[in-house]
Amino acid sequence: MKFSTAILALTFTAVAAFNPTSSVTNAVRAKATFAPRNQALVQPINLDGRVSNDKFALQSEASSDAISTKGGGPLSNVDVPLMLYFVFWYVGNYYYNISNKLALRAAGGSTGFPMTISALQLGVGCIYALFMWVAPDARAKPKVTVDDIVRMLPVAFCFMGAHSASVFALSAGAVSFGQIVKAAEPAFAAVIAQFVYKKQVSRAKWMCLPIIIGGVVLASVKELDFAVSALVSACIANLFAAFKGNENKKLMDTDGLKERIGSVGNQFALTTILGFLMSIPVVLVKEGAKMGQFVEIFKTNPIVSANLIASGLWFYGYNELSTMTLKKTGAVTQSVANTAKRVIVIVGVAMVLGESLDPIKLLGCSIGIGGVLLYSVIDQILAKKE
């Protein structure tokens, strides 16, 4: 099976699991152009964002009639693969939040098995990652050493911590509220970068932080499903994410590591596998005593089992696609894309799950996310004026 066909088939299956007549499914089926047998729609990229040219790279040959990286005719100035990255990144994030919440609800919410579910979501990602390494024409295996793996442990630990805390936050409160609090991640990143990693944060960025924090506070005031545990867990997730970002920068400075890992996909795969292994002891400590109960729920409740597996696939897929997307875009585009993603997820998921969308909550959400966007681009704006 060729790589492109496998990926598209996997996407159709996951979407159909929730809504067989979904407009997303129908639109993709109607418009997707399948590549010839020896061609692929999207080429893999290396960690520096450049197209990989090794013997495992997927080849894409443009013709006057077919869609290519920048196709002919009306699509002559459109980067079609990049647009597809954005589409599936957003769709994956949206469906992940829905399927994750459905699984958590059916398993008992915050008093159920949030840590077990978060760990198994990583486990599903591990299975997919291993499949990509053994499948023909899929992905070259990384050539990392034991020392490389040891260096990746801090990043993997922070990745696991951020994911587990996020899942717990979403189990304890509304998805929209958890996403609003997680939007305040730049505030945590600024503090960690400045005082732990001794990296200078501009005064303009510091001035944006009260806007972000104020928006989160305002949104919290009118949150009908407010829970202190959801707020604290989302803040812990932001803290882990801030450390992960800085540790990842240090990791990528390791001489020759990019070449040994080989691609963005391999980097995320290794991080996911290590994060899953690290989460197992935490699961045993937190929820090991009632693991038999979870096994019974998983076997007898299809809402839990189907949504757990689906959320694991969505989580892995959208994270890998987001990494590829951000590698191919500039800083401003990244900021706008992340902002748009949060708005879509917060509003869309709240509507589907019936969560509150009080005007004050929406105002706080708008202020907070607007502050995040300003934080992301303020230095570039001031640099242009100078």
Residue pairs with C-beta under 8 A, 6 or more apart in sequence:
1 135
1 136
2 35
2 37
2 40
2 137
3 40
3 58
3 135
3 137
3 138
3 139
4 34
4 35
4 39
4 40
4 41
4 42
4 58
5 34
6 135
6 138
8 28
8 32
8 34
10 313
10 317
11 28
11 88
11 317
12 25
12 28
12 29
14 95
14 310
14 313
14 314
14 317
15 22
15 24
15 25
15 28
15 91
15 95
16 22
16 25
17 306
17 310
18 95
18 98
18 99
18 310
19 25
24 91
33 41
33 66
33 67
34 41
35 41
35 60
38 59
39 58
39 59
39 60
39 61
40 58
40 59
40 60
41 60
41 67
41 81
41 84
42 58
42 60
42 81
42 84
42 85
43 51
43 52
43 57
43 58
43 59
43 60
43 69
43 81
44 51
44 52
44 56
44 57
44 58
44 139
44 263
44 265
45 51
45 52
45 263
45 264
45 324
45 327
45 328
46 52
46 258
46 262
46 263
46 264
47 252
47 258
47 261
47 263
47 264
47 267
47 327
48 258
48 327
49 327
49 328
51 57
52 262
52 263
54 140
54 262
56 137
56 139
56 140
58 137
60 68
60 69
61 68
62 68
62 69
62 70
62 71
62 72
64 72
65 72
67 75
67 80
68 80
69 79
69 80
69 81
70 76
70 77
70 78
70 79
70 80
71 78
71 80
79 328
82 325
82 328
82 329
85 321
85 324
85 325
85 328
86 325
86 337
88 317
88 318
88 321
89 318
89 321
89 322
89 325
89 341
90 340
90 341
90 344
91 318
92 314
92 315
92 317
92 318
92 321
93 314
93 318
93 322
93 341
93 344
93 345
94 344
94 345
94 348
94 349
95 310
95 314
96 311
96 314
96 315
96 318
97 170
97 175
97 179
97 345
97 349
98 175
98 349
98 352
98 353
99 307
99 310
99 311
99 314
100 117
100 121
100 167
100 170
100 307
100 311
100 314
100 315
101 170
101 175
101 349
101 353
102 303
102 307
103 117
103 303
103 304
103 307
103 308
103 311
104 110
104 112
104 114
104 117
104 167
104 170
104 171
106 297
106 301
106 303
106 304
106 307
107 113
107 117
107 294
107 297
107 301
107 304
109 171
109 172
110 168
110 171
110 172
110 227
110 229
110 230
112 171
113 287
113 290
113 294
113 297
114 164
114 167
114 168
114 171
115 164
115 167
115 168
115 279
115 282
115 283
115 286
115 287
116 283
116 287
116 291
116 294
117 167
117 171
117 308
117 311
118 163
118 164
118 166
118 167
118 168
118 279
119 164
119 276
119 279
119 280
119 282
119 283
120 308
120 312
121 163
121 167
121 308
121 311
121 312
121 315
122 160
122 163
122 272
122 275
122 276
122 279
122 312
122 315
123 276
123 312
124 308
124 309
124 312
124 313
124 315
124 316
125 269
125 272
125 276
125 312
125 313
125 315
125 316
126 269
126 272
126 273
126 276
128 313
128 316
128 317
129 268
129 269
129 272
129 273
129 316
131 138
132 138
132 139
132 265
132 269
133 139
133 141
133 269
139 263
139 265
139 266
140 262
140 263
140 266
141 262
141 266
142 260
142 261
142 262
142 266
142 269
142 270
143 260
143 262
144 152
144 257
144 260
144 261
144 270
145 260
148 254
148 257
148 260
148 261
149 270
149 274
151 251
151 254
151 257
152 251
152 270
152 271
152 274
153 274
153 278
154 243
154 247
154 251
155 244
155 247
155 248
155 251
155 271
156 270
156 271
156 274
156 275
156 278
157 275
157 278
158 240
158 241
158 243
158 244
158 247
159 240
159 244
159 271
159 272
159 275
160 274
160 275
160 276
160 278
160 279
161 236
161 237
161 240
162 237
162 238
162 240
162 241
162 244
163 237
163 275
163 315
164 279
164 282
165 233
165 234
165 236
165 237
165 240
166 178
166 182
166 233
166 234
166 237
168 229
168 233
169 178
169 181
169 182
169 229
169 230
169 231
169 233
169 234
169 237
170 178
170 230
172 227
172 229
172 230
172 233
173 223
173 225
173 226
173 227
173 229
173 230
173 231
174 223
174 224
174 225
174 230
174 350
174 353
174 355
174 356
175 345
175 346
175 349
175 350
175 353
175 355
176 346
176 347
176 349
176 350
176 355
176 356
176 357
176 361
176 365
177 219
177 220
177 223
177 225
177 226
177 230
177 355
177 361
178 230
178 234
179 342
179 345
179 346
179 349
180 215
180 216
180 219
180 220
180 346
180 361
180 364
180 365
180 368
180 369
181 216
181 220
181 230
181 231
181 234
181 235
181 238
182 234
182 237
182 238
183 212
183 215
183 216
183 342
183 365
183 368
183 369
183 372
184 212
184 213
184 216
184 235
184 238
184 368
184 372
185 238
185 241
185 242
185 372
186 205
186 208
186 209
186 212
186 372
186 375
186 376
187 209
187 212
187 213
187 238
188 235
188 238
188 239
188 241
188 242
189 241
189 242
189 245
189 246
190 201
190 205
190 206
190 209
191 242
192 239
192 242
192 243
192 246
193 199
193 201
193 242
193 246
194 200
194 201
196 243
196 246
197 246
199 246
202 378
202 379
204 378
204 379
204 382
205 375
205 378
205 379
208 371
208 374
208 375
208 378
209 371
209 375
211 367
211 368
211 370
211 371
211 374
212 368
212 371
212 372
212 375
213 368
214 364
214 367
214 368
214 371
215 364
215 365
215 366
215 367
215 368
215 369
215 370
215 371
216 364
216 368
217 364
218 360
218 363
218 364
218 367
218 368
219 360
219 361
219 363
219 364
219 365
219 368
220 226
220 231
220 364
221 360
221 364
222 356
222 358
222 359
222 360
222 361
222 364
223 356
223 358
223 361
224 356
224 358
225 355
225 356
251 257
252 258
261 267
261 270
264 320
264 323
264 324
264 327
265 320
265 324
267 323
268 316
268 319
268 320
268 323
272 316
284 291
287 294
297 304
298 304
298 305
298 308
299 305
325 337
326 334
326 337
329 337
331 376
331 377
331 380
332 376
332 377
332 380
334 376
335 372
335 373
335 376
335 377
336 373
338 372
338 376
339 369
339 370
339 372
339 373
339 376
342 369
342 372
343 369
346 365
347 357
349 355
350 356
350 357
351 357
